Amino acid sequence: MTHAAAEHYRQIFDRRTPEQLRTLSHLKRFMERLVGDEEFRRALAEAIATPRAVTERYGINVDPMEVLPLWRGGYQQYRFKPESAPWPLAVMWDEYLREMMRHRDLLRDEGEMSTINPRFHAWRERQIRRCNDQLGVSAASLTHPIIAFELSEGCSVGCWFCGLSADRFTGYYDIAKSMQRFGGAWLVSRAKCLVLQSARASATGPQILWTTHTTIAFCSTTIRLRARYRKQQPQPHSRIRHSPGTCSGSSIYIARRRIVSPC
């Protein structure tokens, strides 16, 4: 059995050189600043003739003049069109973006479990349709993960745009006690019959990862448990991959921080 999402994700990076991946990582930083940093946008607007000085100040190795369709108003009309060819870095970013969006869609599709657990599958399909109806175009960004593990009480960041309305951080769970008492048994007896068929196919690149021993311990335990399950139904082992800081959804979430699924 092959997993289209895992293979597609792997090829996104395997077919690119280290230099191209580094360029993509800086393009991603540029785009994140552009979307989320008002001061950065203002600085770009003021430095019409010398925008490179702005990105240099932020440590971003991108010349804004080489990616005009990505940010400057009069040029955005050329984006995703043949007319964007004079700006190859912009073309590179948009091609990468399309591939990641395809990966996102594959992840959503591989979460289906109509034969494994029809009732859960029907419920999940209802949630997907509900989000499509209520959220409009932004609903496409959701992969509807089929299982989640919360390893902390509250969030230590507190982003103003949080869609979960997370409470303030109060502490981490004792992973050793939790997994030894019931976590391992639950994963084997419950998650195996419900989700492991689908969950082992997914992976993401980490954003905030390995920040605590709790996360490492949980991942190690999960790998062992899932390896035990694979002895009964062996599947190809997907390599853990670190993208240029890219996240696109997964079957497993850790404390609201997406992690690399080990399989």
Buried (B, 14 or more C-beta within 10 A) or exposed (E): EEBBBBBBBBEBBEEBEEEBBEBBBBBBBBBEBBEEEEEBBEBBEEBEEEBBEBBEEBEBEBEBEBBBBBBBEEBBEBBBEEEBEEBEBBBBBBEBBEBBEBBBBBBBEBBBBEEBBEEBBEEBEEEBEEBEEEEEEEBBEBBBBBBEBEBBBBBBEEEEEEEEEBEEBEEBBEBEEBBEEEBBEBBBEEBBEBBBBBBBBBBBBBEBBEBBEBBEBBBEBBBEBBEEBBEEEEBEEBEBBEBBEBBBBBBBBBBBBBBBBBB
